[in-house]
Amino acid sequence: MLWIALGLISSVLLGFYDVCKKHALNHNAVLPVLFFSTLASFLPMLAVLGGMHWAPEMMEQSCFYLPEATPAQHLHLFAKSFIIFISWTLAYFAMKHLPISIVSPVRASGPVWTLIGALLLFHERPEPMQWAGMAVVFLSYFAFSLIGRKEGVDFHRSRWILFIFLATLVGTLSALYDKYLLQQQGYAPMLVQFWFAFYNMILFGLTVLLFWLPNRSKTTPFKWRWSIPLIGLLLTSADLIYFHAVRNPASLIVVLSILRRSSVVVSFTVGSLLFGDVNRRMKAWALAGVLIGVVLIILS
């Protein structure tokens, strides 16, 4: 089925998106990488603007239709961008300092934190399969902590482990907020995509100007790498393909969610080989535990 194929393509692109992040951040300044990658992610949006100007009727019949945003919608979309701004800043600093074979599984556990957020915010009652999924994920995290100690990464004391967990938690808030905007408020996907990319570009641009440029001589030097624009282009492509899959009336969101999370297999396998991560076999077993737990939660 076409929507499954699109979901798989989106998943593979997300996996290589993580690999490009690690490549761009190795021994490089984080904030300029964030700015230039978000700039690259906004460039395809200019084609959407051109389409709205030159062929508005055709755009209205496609998933690329960009309606005008009200002041209240701009406020909502800026709030989403600010949430992602915090999440990405934390995640990129963690990605720079940690092996990709540890970062990727932690980021893949988003559904666990979404479920916990639903428990706290909406007082939902988990089903037995969801409890089992959470237990498997947390046992897998314990396994990762034991493996990490062999590489000098203390899960209880490492600042970068704290950063990646906080980034995942803040990303969970973004996922819950997406559900509010797209389902309860009925925002068009392209409206969210366009203004999220625009405001993120502004936020990271200001951060570079105010915090990195004045202190750049005291921090890690910035080096331009081909993987930097690929970060933004891969993310935008993955999201647009995913929107096409979701738009298909026959698509099942549960299946698409599992496919989306399976991107960690690509980032873990390709990334750990490319960057020479050690203890790959033990980490692969722990990763399998995370994926099994996530599948149990999503299927329930």
C-alpha positions in Angstrom: 0.0 0.0 0.0 1.2 3.5 -0.9 0.8 5.0 2.6 2.9 2.2 4.1 5.7 2.8 1.5 5.5 6.6 2.3 5.8 5.9 6.0 8.9 3.7 5.5 10.5 6.4 3.3 9.8 9.0 6.0 11.3 6.7 8.6 14.5 6.1 6.6 14.9 9.9 6.0 14.6 10.5 9.7 17.2 7.9 10.4 19.7 9.6 8.1 18.6 13.0 9.6 20.0 11.8 12.9 23.2 10.5 11.3 23.7 13.9 9.6 23.2 15.7 12.9 25.9 13.6 14.5 28.3 14.2 11.6 27.7 17.9 11.6 28.1 18.3 15.4 31.3 16.3 15.9 33.9 18.7 17.2 31.8 21.6 15.9 29.9 24.6 17.3 26.4 23.7 18.1 24.5 27.0 17.7 25.6 27.8 14.2 24.8 24.2 13.1 21.3 24.7 14.5 20.8 28.0 12.7 22.0 26.9 9.3 20.1 23.6 9.4 16.9 25.4 10.3 17.6 27.9 7.6 17.9 25.0 5.1 14.6 23.6 6.4 12.9 26.9 5.6 14.1 27.2 2.1 11.6 24.6 0.7 8.9 26.7 2.2 9.7 29.4 -0.3 8.4 27.0 -3.0 5.1 26.8 -1.1 4.9 30.6 -1.1 5.6 30.7 -4.8 2.9 28.1 -5.4 0.4 30.1 -3.3 1.2 33.2 -5.4 1.2 31.6 -8.9 -1.2 28.7 -8.6 -3.5 29.2 -5.6 -6.3 27.0 -7.0 -4.0 24.0 -7.5 -2.4 24.5 -4.1 -5.9 24.5 -2.4 -6.4 20.9 -3.7 -3.1 19.7 -2.3 -1.6 19.1 1.2 0.7 22.0 0.5 -2.1 24.6 0.8 -1.0 27.4 3.1 -3.9 29.4 4.6 -3.5 32.8 6.1 -2.8 32.7 9.9 -4.7 34.8 12.4 -2.9 36.7 15.2 -4.0 34.0 17.7 -2.7 31.3 15.4 0.7 33.0 15.1 0.9 33.1 18.9 0.1 29.3 19.1 2.7 28.5 16.4 5.3 30.7 18.0 4.7 28.8 21.2 5.3 25.5 19.3 8.5 26.8 17.8 9.8 27.9 21.2 9.1 24.4 22.6 11.0 22.9 19.8 13.8 25.5 20.1 14.4 24.3 23.7 14.2 20.6 22.8 16.5 20.9 19.8 19.1 23.0 21.7 19.3 20.4 24.5 19.3 17.5 22.0 22.0 18.9 19.8 24.4 19.6 22.7 23.8 16.0 23.9 24.3 14.6 20.4 27.7 16.4 20.1 29.0 14.8 23.4 27.4 11.3 23.4 27.6 8.3 21.1 24.7 8.2 18.6 24.0 4.6 19.7 22.9 6.0 23.1 21.2 9.2 22.0 19.0 7.6 19.3 17.3 5.0 21.6 16.5 7.6 24.2 14.9 9.9 21.6 12.9 6.9 20.2 11.2 6.5 23.6 9.0 9.5 23.0 5.7 7.5 23.2 6.6 6.5 26.8 6.8 10.1 27.9 3.7 11.0 25.9 1.8 8.4 27.8 3.2 9.7 31.1 2.2 13.2 30.1 -1.3 11.9 29.2 -1.5 10.3 32.7 -0.5 13.6 34.4 -2.4 16.0 32.3 -5.5 14.1 31.2 -5.7 11.5 34.0 -5.8 8.7 31.5 -5.6 5.1 32.9 -3.0 2.9 31.1 -4.0 -0.5 29.9 -1.9 -3.6 31.0 -0.1 -3.6 27.7 0.9 0.0 28.2 2.3 -0.7 31.7 4.2 -3.6 30.2 5.6 -1.4 27.5 6.8 1.2 30.0 8.4 -1.5 32.2 10.3 -2.9 29.2 11.5 0.5 28.1 12.8 1.4 31.6 14.5 -2.0 32.0 16.2 -1.2 28.6 17.3 2.2 30.0 18.9 0.4 32.9 20.7 -1.8 30.5 21.9 1.2 28.6 23.2 2.8 31.9 25.3 -0.3 32.6 26.7 -0.3 29.0 27.3 3.4 29.2 29.5 3.0 32.3 31.9 1.0 30.3 32.3 4.0 27.9 32.7 6.5 30.8 29.0 7.7 30.5 27.4 7.8 33.9 23.6 8.0 33.4 23.1 9.4 36.9 25.7 12.1 36.7 26.3 13.0 33.0 25.0 16.5 32.1 24.6 15.3 28.5 22.4 12.3 29.5 20.3 14.8 31.5 20.1 17.0 28.4 18.9 14.2 26.1 16.2 13.1 28.6 15.1 16.7 29.0 15.0 17.2 25.2 12.9 14.1 24.9 10.5 15.3 27.6 10.2 18.7 26.0 9.7 17.0 22.6 6.8 15.1 24.2 5.2 18.4 25.1 5.5 19.4 21.5 3.8 16.1 20.4 0.9 16.8 22.8 0.7 20.4 21.6 0.7 19.1 17.9 -2.3 17.0 18.8 -4.1 20.0 20.2 -3.3 22.2 17.2 -4.0 19.7 14.4 -6.9 17.8 15.9 -8.7 20.1 18.4 -8.0 23.4 16.6 -8.0 22.0 13.1 -4.8 23.7 11.9 -3.7 22.8 8.4 -0.5 20.8 8.5 1.3 23.2 6.1 0.3 26.1 8.3 2.1 24.5 11.2 5.0 23.4 9.1 5.6 26.8 7.5 5.4 29.0 10.5 7.2 26.5 12.7 10.2 26.5 10.3 10.0 30.4 10.0 10.0 31.1 13.7 12.6 28.5 14.5 14.9 30.1 11.9 14.4 33.5 13.7 14.9 32.1 17.2 18.1 30.3 16.3 19.4 33.3 14.3 18.9 35.6 17.3 20.6 33.0 19.5 23.7 32.9 17.3 23.8 36.7 17.1 23.4 37.3 20.8 25.2 34.4 22.4 27.5 32.6 20.0 29.1 35.4 17.9 30.2 37.6 20.9 31.9 34.5 22.5 32.9 32.5 19.5 36.6 32.8 20.2 36.1 31.1 23.6 34.1 28.1 22.3 34.4 25.3 19.7 35.2 26.8 16.3 32.5 26.5 13.6 33.3 24.4 10.6 31.0 24.2 7.6 30.0 20.7 6.6 27.8 19.3 3.8 25.7 17.5 6.4 24.5 20.8 7.9 22.0 21.8 5.2 21.1 18.1 4.8 19.8 18.1 8.4 17.0 20.6 7.5 16.3 19.2 4.1 16.0 15.6 5.3 13.7 16.7 8.2 11.4 18.8 5.9 11.2 16.0 3.3 10.4 13.4 6.0 7.7 15.5 7.4 6.1 16.3 4.1 6.1 12.6 3.0 4.6 11.7 6.4 1.8 14.3 5.9 1.1 12.6 2.5 0.8 9.3 4.3 -1.5 10.6 7.0 -3.6 12.3 4.4 -4.4 8.9 2.7 -7.9 7.9 3.9 -6.8 4.2 4.2 -3.8 5.0 6.4 -3.6 3.8 10.0 -2.0 6.2 12.4 -0.9 3.4 14.8 1.1 1.7 12.0 2.5 5.0 10.8 3.6 5.8 14.4 5.5 2.5 14.6 7.1 3.1 11.2 8.1 6.6 12.3 9.9 5.3 15.5 11.7 2.6 13.5 13.9 5.4 12.2 16.1 4.6 15.2 17.2 1.4 13.5 18.7 3.3 10.6 20.4 5.9 12.8 21.7 3.3 15.3 23.0 0.9 12.6 24.5 3.4 10.2 25.6 5.9 12.8 27.3 3.4 15.1 29.2 1.9 12.2 30.1 5.3 10.7 31.3 6.8 14.0 33.0 3.7 15.4 30.7 3.3 18.5 31.7 0.4 20.7 29.6 -2.3 22.5 27.3 -2.3 19.5 25.9 -5.8 20.1 24.9 -5.1 23.7 23.4 -1.8 22.7 21.5 -3.5 19.9 19.8 -5.8 22.5 18.9 -2.8 24.7 17.6 -1.0 21.7 15.4 -4.0 20.8 13.9 -3.6 24.3 13.1 0.0 23.8 11.5 -0.7 20.4 9.4 -3.6 21.8 8.2 -1.3 24.7 7.3 1.4 22.3 5.5 -1.0 20.0 3.5 -2.3 23.0 2.5 1.2 24.0 1.5 2.2 20.5 -0.4 -1.0 19.7 -2.4 -0.7 22.9 
